[in-house]
């Protein structure tokens, strides 16, 4: 059977999974590729570091140039995280005449246009299925299987760490701190989990999906985002009482005025597919104008799910499918018309609002009056009784009818300044 030389750069968690699939299941990949994916180089920084996968002698090297000079290698899985040296190494691989497969979403979100333009100049390709949702094949589905559609909206849970934490808070009543500690103990959160819990990771992935789905050229840092690190247990409880769950949602929708993008905790009705995504799983709901709603669910991270997507990309690249679609799609091409973005303040929706107020007559009228001044209509009100005479404040929960984001924000700011409102009010968008 014909052989295609392949290589791996970076033998971390995902790299070890890719090596295991290539070395232990070569018959499987050969069956799908119609050729053997022959692993010839595994480039690492420290060849003496202990690893969980056994790499045959002679394959492991710390000399990248040795790989670059080997013209029998056609496809390289570049699996180094971060921006540098990943960017420089990716460019060097392309310039050596090899195609690239990567799982590095941060690199693509930051330098996608540069890398894709350079690959096109060189007649090479970059495959990146594993960069967004681990083992969920969302990149190929949006760019190929749904290509007869105009994507209308994307609603997704794209960060498994955040979803694990808020799932624990919802199902077990755990505090944010204890749920985060559990995630770290299980290896689901990094020592520094900031990019996961503050919405950055989800925004980087959403920037990639928005480009595929809408042709939007947007830097991830321009996407409005809020993470889960400020969510309080009381809001998880109130959401449950009202028939909702709070989820960190990556949201994109096509409006007449342009594309709306955001990452934020939102309330999702219990029973809806996104509300039922638990633990470290990911999910993406796509609405196409022809196909209607479709839903993808699976493990969005982890060694083998991500390795599965990487090896599938290696197969497609070796066969030639990636090269065809890469050239046709012209992803991140400079001459593509940029998509207009809708003003965030014009986005309409329903809202959950919580106010901790002094328990005295007239406060409710003051709140509803200020909401009314901004054209916000109330759908329902829920209030806890004071548990004792010593309790000075009580929570008031208001569910609104549809209103503009700018009006809701202005009303909340005005209400927060009332002397009868303690602490900072909370607001979540209700995903409809």
Buried (B, 14 or more C-beta within 10 A) or exposed (E): EEBBBBBBBBBEBBBBBBBBBBBEEBEEBBEBBEBBBBBBBBBBEEBEEEBEBEBEEEBBBEEBEEBBEBEEBBBBBBBBBEBEEBBEBBBBBBBBEBBBBBBBBBBBBBBBBBBBBBBBEBEBBBBBBBBBBBBBBBBBBBBEEBEEBEBBBBBBBBBBBBBBBBBBBBEEEBEBEBBBBBBBEEEBBEEEBEBBBBBBBBBBBBBBBBBBBBBBBBEBEEBBBBBBBEBBBBBBEBBBEBEBBBBBBBBBBBBEEBBBBBBBBBBBBEEBBBBBBBBBBBBBBBBBEEEEEBEBBBBBBBBBBBBBBBBBBBBBBBBEBBBEBBEEBEBBEEEEEEBEBBEBEEBEBBBBBBBBBBBEEEBBEBBBEBBEEBEBEBEEEEBBEEEEEEEEBBBBBBBBBEBBBBBBBBBBEBBEEBEBBBEEBBBBBBBE
